[in-house]
Amino acid sequence: MNIGFIGLGNMGLPMAINLLKAGHHVTGFDLVQSQLDAFVAAGGEVAESANAATKDADVLITMLPASKHVESLYLGDSGVLANANPKTLLVDCSTISPKVAQAVASAAKAKGFAMVDAPVSGGTAGAQAGTLTFMVGGENSIVECIRPILEKMGKNIFHAGGSGAGQTVKVCNNMLLGIQMLGTCEALRLGIANGLDPKVLSDIMSKSSGRNWALELYNPCPGVMESVPSSKGYAGGFGVDLMLKDMGLATENAQDLEASVPLGKLAQQLYEAHSKAGNGQLDFSSVFNLKK
């Protein structure tokens, strides 16, 4: 298939490369030249603009930083919806507000496009390995149509419900992840303060009731686990500012619905403090070093 891919960042680039490996023709666009160079080296074709990436595309996949970028790309006179072929299937893998996802999908439907929101979980390692989890919102027939493409980039494809449902699941999941990471950091710090070896402590807790993803697969303490950001100076991975954005999406959504998320709000404040201390570009597990 001819696939357009807009947003070749830390997540988008390996996802697009996996589509190339699966034999698809992928035309990509990004604002960062080094990302485009890596894409070309993998066999991709670069488009001169975002709209050019949609030309002749059977499927357009977007992976952008925030709601405002998705709105800017899709809506308006110069947006995708005003210039693309309505036969192009639209798949937004960005993590954005459920409300914005629903609005863009509604605008797309009004212009004759089929669209789904399909945010992901699994981090850069999952994107590289093709083992991402996709949380998809949209009509069932569209979800089943795009499933074979998503399976080239991910291991688990879940249909969460109608438009925006994928984004709702994603903000709930990332709020929980953010809270879990903070709790994991505090538990490890407490054990270290008592003279425990953090690896021994992690091994024991991983087999006990405190086990969680952050502890078992993304340990925040340097030296405990190889090939995770904490053992590489907290470089790469999922940035503090990105986690802060997702915590904001969750608490904003909760406020709109008058849902109670006191731990989510507290976690948001802690990530904000860590970001303001100059750590916004580090991996979010760097909250292990948060100065309280």
Phi, psi and chi 1 to 4 in degrees:
 res  aa     phi    psi   chi1   chi2   chi3   chi4
   1 MET       -  155.6  -63.7 -176.4   72.8      -
   2 ASN   -88.8  118.8  -69.7  -37.7      -      -
   3 ILE  -121.8  129.2  -60.4  175.2      -      -
   4 GLY   -94.9  139.7      -      -      -      -
   5 PHE  -135.7  114.5 -153.0  114.9      -      -
   6 ILE  -111.8  118.9  -59.6  174.4      -      -
   7 GLY   108.8   81.1      -      -      -      -
   8 LEU  -103.7   53.5  -60.3  170.2      -      -
   9 GLY   -84.1 -154.5      -      -      -      -
  10 ASN   -59.9  -30.5  -70.3  -20.6      -      -
  11 MET   -95.6  -45.7  -67.8  -65.8  -67.7      -
  12 GLY   -63.8  -39.6      -      -      -      -
  13 LEU   -60.6  -53.6  178.0   59.6      -      -
  14 PRO   -64.8  -30.3   17.8  -29.5      -      -
  15 MET   -64.3  -44.9  -69.3  166.9   66.0      -
  16 ALA   -65.1  -37.9      -      -      -      -
  17 ILE   -64.3  -37.2  -71.0  175.2      -      -
  18 ASN   -65.3  -32.3  -78.6  -29.9      -      -
  19 LEU   -69.0  -36.9  -68.7  174.0      -      -
  20 LEU   -63.7  -43.1  -71.4  168.1      -      -
  21 LYS   -62.5  -28.5  -70.1  178.7  179.5  178.0
  22 ALA   -80.8   -2.2      -      -      -      -
  23 GLY    98.3    5.1      -      -      -      -
  24 HIS   -82.9  152.0  -64.3  -68.7      -      -
  25 HIS   -88.5  118.6  178.9  -92.9      -      -
  26 VAL  -119.2  125.7 -174.4      -      -      -
  27 THR  -108.5  120.6  -57.5      -      -      -
  28 GLY  -118.2  159.8      -      -      -      -
  29 PHE  -143.5  138.9  178.9   75.9      -      -
  30 ASP  -155.1  160.4 -165.0   89.2      -      -
  31 LEU   -86.7  -10.5  -63.2  176.3      -      -
  32 VAL  -103.3  118.7  179.6      -      -      -
  33 GLN   -62.5  -38.5 -173.5   59.8   46.1      -
  34 SER   -61.9  -33.4   60.7      -      -      -
  35 GLN   -69.6  -39.7  -61.2  -60.8  104.2      -
  36 LEU   -64.3  -39.2  -66.2  175.2      -      -
  37 ASP   -62.3  -42.2  -67.8  -18.0      -      -
  38 ALA   -66.4  -35.8      -      -      -      -
  39 PHE   -65.5  -44.5  177.6   60.9      -      -
  40 VAL   -63.7  -40.4  170.3      -      -      -
  41 ALA   -61.3  -26.9      -      -      -      -
  42 ALA   -88.0   -3.7      -      -      -      -
  43 GLY   107.5    8.2      -      -      -      -
  44 GLY   -84.1  163.1      -      -      -      -
  45 GLU  -109.8  132.2  179.2 -179.2  -18.2      -
  46 VAL   -91.5  135.5  171.6      -      -      -
  47 ALA   -94.0  151.7      -      -      -      -
  48 GLU   -75.5  -19.8  -65.3 -178.7   -5.4      -
  49 SER  -154.4  170.6   66.1      -      -      -
  50 ALA   -62.3  -45.6      -      -      -      -
  51 ASN   -65.2  -33.2  -80.3  -29.6      -      -
  52 ALA   -64.6  -28.3      -      -      -      -
  53 ALA   -69.2  -18.5      -      -      -      -
  54 THR   -89.1  -13.8   69.9      -      -      -
  55 LYS   -62.5  127.9 -174.9  179.1 -179.7 -178.3
  56 ASP    64.2   13.0  -60.0  -35.7      -      -
  57 ALA   -81.6  130.9      -      -      -      -
  58 ASP   -75.7  -34.1  -59.6  -55.5      -      -
  59 VAL  -135.9  136.4  177.2      -      -      -
  60 LEU  -114.9  123.8  175.2   66.6      -      -
  61 ILE  -112.8  132.5  -60.3  174.1      -      -
  62 THR  -122.2  138.5   51.8      -      -      -
  63 MET  -136.6   92.1  176.3   59.7   94.2      -
  64 LEU  -117.9  162.2  -56.6  173.2      -      -
  65 PRO   -67.5  -39.1  -21.5   34.1      -      -
  66 ALA  -154.7  173.4      -      -      -      -
  67 SER   -55.6  -42.7  -63.7      -      -      -
  68 LYS   -63.1  -32.8   62.5 -178.7 -178.4 -179.3
  69 HIS   -72.2  -37.0  -57.2  104.9      -      -
  70 VAL   -67.1  -45.5  172.9      -      -      -
  71 GLU   -60.1  -44.6  -70.9  179.2  -57.1      -
  72 SER   -63.4  -39.4  176.3      -      -      -
  73 LEU   -70.3  -43.5  176.6   69.2      -      -
  74 TYR   -88.7  -35.2  -79.1   97.7      -      -
  75 LEU  -100.0  166.3  -53.3  179.3      -      -
  76 GLY    91.2  170.4      -      -      -      -
  77 ASP   -63.6  -28.7  -66.8  -21.0      -      -
  78 SER  -101.4    8.4   60.4      -      -      -
  79 GLY   -82.5  173.4      -      -      -      -
  80 VAL   -58.5  -42.8  167.5      -      -      -
  81 LEU   -66.0  -23.1  -61.4 -176.9      -      -
  82 ALA   -90.5  -11.1      -      -      -      -
  83 ASN  -126.9  -21.4  -66.0  -80.1      -      -
  84 ALA   -81.9  164.1      -      -      -      -
  85 ASN   -76.0  125.7 -174.4  -28.5      -      -
  86 PRO   -57.8  -15.1  -26.3   36.9      -      -
  87 LYS   -78.3  -11.1  -67.8 -177.2  178.9  179.6
  88 THR   -73.6  125.5  -58.9      -      -      -
  89 LEU   -79.9  126.9  176.2   55.5      -      -
  90 LEU  -101.4  128.8  -52.4  176.5      -      -
  91 VAL  -131.1  111.9 -176.6      -      -      -
  92 ASP  -101.2  115.2 -178.2   40.0      -      -
  93 CYS   -99.0    3.8  -65.5      -      -      -
  94 SER   -64.2  160.5  -42.6      -      -      -
  95 THR  -101.7  109.7  -63.6      -      -      -
  96 ILE  -137.4  178.9   62.5  173.2      -      -
  97 SER   -63.5  132.8  160.8      -      -      -
  98 PRO   -54.5  -36.0  -27.3   36.7      -      -
  99 LYS   -63.8  -42.1 -174.6  164.0   52.3  178.4
 100 VAL   -68.8  -40.3  170.4      -      -      -
 101 ALA   -59.3  -42.2      -      -      -      -
 102 GLN   -66.5  -39.8  -69.3  168.5  -12.4      -
 103 ALA   -66.8  -43.5      -      -      -      -
 104 VAL   -67.2  -41.3  173.4      -      -      -
 105 ALA   -63.2  -38.1      -      -      -      -
 106 SER   -65.5  -42.6  178.0      -      -      -
 107 ALA   -64.2  -38.7      -      -      -      -
 108 ALA   -64.5  -44.6      -      -      -      -
 109 LYS   -62.9  -38.1 -174.6  174.9 -177.2  178.4
 110 ALA   -63.4  -25.7      -      -      -      -
 111 LYS   -99.3    8.4  -70.4 -177.2  175.6  -68.1
 112 GLY    90.4   10.3      -      -      -      -
 113 PHE   -91.5  150.7  -72.1   90.4      -      -
 114 ALA   -98.9  130.7      -      -      -      -
 115 MET  -143.8  144.5 -176.1  174.1 -170.3      -
 116 VAL  -132.1  151.9  -63.9      -      -      -
 117 ASP   -98.9  132.7   49.9  -74.4      -      -
 118 ALA  -141.7   62.4      -      -      -      -
 119 PRO   -63.6  161.2   25.7  -35.8      -      -
 120 VAL  -124.4  161.5  -57.0      -      -      -
 121 SER  -134.8  147.2  179.7      -      -      -
 122 GLY   135.8  -11.2      -      -      -      -
 123 GLY    69.1 -175.6      -      -      -      -
 124 THR   -64.9  -32.8   52.8      -      -      -
 125 ALA   -64.5  -41.6      -      -      -      -
 126 GLY   -67.9  -35.1      -      -      -      -
 127 ALA   -66.0  -41.0      -      -      -      -
 128 GLN   -68.7  -39.2  -67.8  164.9    2.6      -
 129 ALA   -82.9  -11.0      -      -      -      -
 130 GLY    73.1   31.2      -      -      -      -
 131 THR  -117.2   23.2   57.3      -      -      -
 132 LEU   -62.0  158.1  -67.1  170.1      -      -
 133 THR  -104.5  125.7  -68.1      -      -      -
 134 PHE  -102.4  132.0  -76.4   87.5      -      -
 135 MET  -111.8  104.8  -48.1  161.2 -167.2      -
 136 VAL  -107.9  133.7 -168.6      -      -      -
 137 GLY  -118.3  134.2      -      -      -      -
 138 GLY   151.3 -177.9      -      -      -      -
 139 GLU   -68.1  142.7  -64.2  178.5   14.0      -
 140 ASN   -57.8  -39.9 -173.7   64.8      -      -
 141 SER   -63.5  -36.5   59.2      -      -      -
 142 ILE   -71.9  -40.2  -54.7  173.9      -      -
 143 VAL   -59.8  -44.1  175.2      -      -      -
 144 GLU   -68.8  -29.9  -68.2  -50.6  -51.7      -
 145 CYS   -67.7  -38.1 -176.2      -      -      -
 146 ILE   -89.8  -12.6 -165.2   60.5      -      -
 147 ARG   -52.2  -45.9 -174.9  179.7  -67.2  -87.9
 148 PRO   -59.2  -31.9  -25.1   36.4      -      -
 149 ILE   -72.6  -44.9  -62.1  -65.7      -      -
 150 LEU   -63.1  -32.8  -59.9 -177.3      -      -
 151 GLU   -67.5  -16.6  -72.6  174.8  -18.1      -
 152 LYS   -80.0  -12.6  -61.1  -63.6 -175.0  -79.3
 153 MET  -117.2  -15.8  -59.0  179.8  -73.9      -
 154 GLY  -142.3  163.9      -      -      -      -
 155 LYS   -98.7  -32.4 -175.5  177.7 -179.7 -179.6
 156 ASN  -123.4  121.8  -58.5  -63.9      -      -
 157 ILE  -117.1  111.8  -42.6  -61.1      -      -
 158 PHE  -112.6  130.4  -67.1  105.9      -      -
 159 HIS   -91.0  109.4 -176.3 -163.8      -      -
 160 ALA   -84.7  -22.8      -      -      -      -
 161 GLY   148.0 -153.6      -      -      -      -
 162 GLY   -72.4 -175.7      -      -      -      -
 163 SER   -53.0  132.3  -66.0      -      -      -
 164 GLY    92.0  -15.8      -      -      -      -
 165 ALA   -67.0  -35.5      -      -      -      -
 166 GLY   -61.9  -42.2      -      -      -      -
 167 GLN   -67.2  -35.0  -62.3  -65.0  -10.0      -
 168 THR   -64.2  -45.2  -60.2      -      -      -
 169 VAL   -60.3  -43.0  172.4      -      -      -
 170 LYS   -62.9  -43.6 -179.4   63.2 -171.5  -70.2
 171 VAL   -68.7  -34.2  -62.0      -      -      -
 172 CYS   -65.3  -45.5  -69.0      -      -      -
 173 ASN   -62.3  -45.4  179.0   78.2      -      -
 174 ASN   -73.6  -28.6  -83.5   26.5      -      -
 175 MET   -63.0  -44.5 -179.3  179.9   72.1      -
 176 LEU   -64.0  -41.6  179.0   57.7      -      -
 177 LEU   -61.2  -44.0  172.8   60.9      -      -
 178 GLY   -60.7  -41.3      -      -      -      -
 179 ILE   -67.2  -44.3  -66.5  169.4      -      -
 180 GLN   -60.5  -41.4  -77.4 -177.7  -24.9      -
 181 MET   -62.8  -42.8 -179.3   57.6   79.1      -
 182 LEU   -63.4  -43.3  -74.5  164.8      -      -
 183 GLY   -64.0  -39.7      -      -      -      -
 184 THR   -63.9  -43.6  -62.1      -      -      -
 185 CYS   -61.0  -43.6  -70.2      -      -      -
 186 GLU   -65.2  -41.2  -71.1 -169.1    2.4      -
 187 ALA   -64.7  -42.7      -      -      -      -
 188 LEU   -65.7  -42.1  -72.0  170.9      -      -
 189 ARG   -61.9  -40.0  -79.3  -66.5 -170.4 -172.2
 190 LEU   -65.4  -42.3  179.8   59.9      -      -
 191 GLY   -64.3  -42.3      -      -      -      -
 192 ILE   -62.8  -40.2  -68.2  169.3      -      -
 193 ALA   -62.3  -25.1      -      -      -      -
 194 ASN   -91.9    7.2  -82.1  -80.8      -      -
 195 GLY    89.5    9.6      -      -      -      -
 196 LEU   -81.2  150.4  -66.7  177.9      -      -
 197 ASP   -74.6  122.3 -178.5  -36.2      -      -
 198 PRO   -61.8  -28.2   20.7  -32.9      -      -
 199 LYS   -72.2  -43.2 -171.9  175.9 -171.3  -44.6
 200 VAL   -61.9  -45.8  172.2      -      -      -
 201 LEU   -59.9  -44.1  176.2   58.6      -      -
 202 SER   -62.6  -43.0  -65.2      -      -      -
 203 ASP   -61.5  -41.6  -70.9  -17.1      -      -
 204 ILE   -68.8  -46.8  -64.6  172.1      -      -
 205 MET   -66.0  -29.9  -69.1 -164.1  -65.6      -
 206 SER   -67.1  -18.2  -67.2      -      -      -
 207 LYS  -107.9   12.8  -59.5  -62.6 -173.1  -67.6
 208 SER  -124.3 -173.5  -55.1      -      -      -
 209 SER   -69.8  -12.3   56.3      -      -      -
 210 GLY   -88.8    3.8      -      -      -      -
 211 ARG   -59.2  142.1   64.1 -177.7  -58.1 -171.7
 212 ASN  -161.7  170.2   63.7   74.4      -      -
 213 TRP   -60.2  -44.8 -176.0   88.9      -      -
 214 ALA   -61.4  -39.6      -      -      -      -
 215 LEU   -71.0  -43.4  179.8   68.0      -      -
 216 GLU   -84.8  -35.6  -66.0 -178.1   79.5      -
 217 LEU  -119.6   -8.0  -60.3  176.6      -      -
 218 TYR  -147.2   44.4 -148.7   81.7      -      -
 219 ASN   -54.4  129.1 -160.2  -72.1      -      -
 220 PRO   -82.0   -7.5   31.8  -37.9      -      -
 221 CYS   -91.1  122.8 -179.0      -      -      -
 222 PRO   -54.7  136.3  -25.8   36.1      -      -
 223 GLY    88.6  -12.5      -      -      -      -
 224 VAL   -76.6  -37.7  170.0      -      -      -
 225 MET  -137.2  134.0 -171.7  176.0  -68.3      -
 226 GLU   -78.4  158.5  -64.1 -178.8    1.6      -
 227 SER    61.6   26.7  -58.3      -      -      -
 228 VAL  -120.2  158.3  -64.6      -      -      -
 229 PRO   -54.4  -34.9  -31.7   39.4      -      -
 230 SER   -62.8  -25.6   62.8      -      -      -
 231 SER   -95.0    6.7  -67.7      -      -      -
 232 LYS  -129.2   36.5  -63.2 -177.5  -70.6 -173.8
 233 GLY    67.8   23.0      -      -      -      -
 234 TYR    60.7   29.3  -62.2  104.3      -      -
 235 ALA   -86.6  150.9      -      -      -      -
 236 GLY    72.6 -159.0      -      -      -      -
 237 GLY    71.6 -142.3      -      -      -      -
 238 PHE  -112.9  111.0 -172.3   65.2      -      -
 239 GLY   -64.0  152.9      -      -      -      -
 240 VAL   -55.9  -45.0  171.4      -      -      -
 241 ASP   -64.9  -31.6  -75.2  -14.1      -      -
 242 LEU   -70.7  -40.7  -70.6  175.3      -      -
 243 MET   -64.6  -39.9  174.9   54.4   79.2      -
 244 LEU   -61.4  -40.4  179.7   57.4      -      -
 245 LYS   -60.8  -44.6 -179.1 -154.2   75.3  172.7
 246 ASP   -68.8  -37.1  -71.6   -2.2      -      -
 247 MET   -63.1  -37.3  -61.7  -59.7  -62.2      -
 248 GLY   -64.9  -40.0      -      -      -      -
 249 LEU   -60.9  -41.2  -70.4  173.6      -      -
 250 ALA   -66.7  -47.2      -      -      -      -
 251 THR   -70.8  -32.3   55.9      -      -      -
 252 GLU   -65.4  -43.9  177.0 -174.4  -12.3      -
 253 ASN   -62.6  -41.7 -177.9 -106.7      -      -
 254 ALA   -63.0  -40.3      -      -      -      -
 255 GLN   -65.0  -41.4 -176.5  174.4   -5.8      -
 256 ASP   -60.3  -35.1  -70.9  -16.2      -      -
 257 LEU  -100.2    2.0  -60.5  173.0      -      -
 258 GLU    57.1   39.3  -62.7 -176.3   -3.6      -
 259 ALA   -93.4  146.0      -      -      -      -
 260 SER   -91.5  119.5  178.4      -      -      -
 261 VAL  -136.4   63.3  -70.5      -      -      -
 262 PRO   -61.4  -38.7   20.3  -33.4      -      -
 263 LEU   -68.1  -36.5  -76.4  178.0      -      -
 264 GLY   -62.2  -41.9      -      -      -      -
 265 LYS   -66.1  -41.6  -70.3  180.0  179.3  178.2
 266 LEU   -65.6  -42.2  177.0   56.7      -      -
 267 ALA   -61.6  -41.2      -      -      -      -
 268 GLN   -58.8  -42.3 -179.7 -176.3    4.2      -
 269 GLN   -64.8  -37.2  -67.7  169.5    4.6      -
 270 LEU   -71.1  -41.5  -67.5  172.9      -      -
 271 TYR   -66.1  -33.8  -76.5  109.3      -      -
 272 GLU   -65.0  -42.7 -176.1  174.4   16.3      -
 273 ALA   -63.7  -39.9      -      -      -      -
 274 HIS   -66.4  -38.0 -169.0   50.2      -      -
 275 SER   -67.1  -45.4  175.0      -      -      -
 276 LYS   -63.5  -21.6  -72.8 -178.3  176.3  179.0
 277 ALA   -81.1    4.7      -      -      -      -
 278 GLY    97.5   17.4      -      -      -      -
 279 ASN  -110.2   16.4  -56.0  -62.5      -      -
 280 GLY   -59.4  -30.1      -      -      -      -
 281 GLN   -91.8   -7.2  -59.5  -54.3  -53.2      -
 282 LEU   -77.9  162.0  -63.0  179.4      -      -
 283 ASP   -61.5  148.9 -178.1   75.8      -      -
 284 PHE   -65.6  -19.4   80.9  109.1      -      -
 285 SER   -69.4   -8.0   61.3      -      -      -
 286 SER   -68.9   -6.5   63.5      -      -      -
 287 VAL   -62.1  -10.6  -68.6      -      -      -
 288 PHE   -54.6  -30.6 -177.7   76.1      -      -
 289 ASN  -101.2   15.6  -65.1  -38.5      -      -
 290 LEU   -60.5  128.5  176.1   64.2      -      -
 291 LYS   -91.8  113.2  -55.3  -62.5 -177.8 -177.5
 292 LYS   -91.6      -  -61.7 -178.0  179.3   63.6
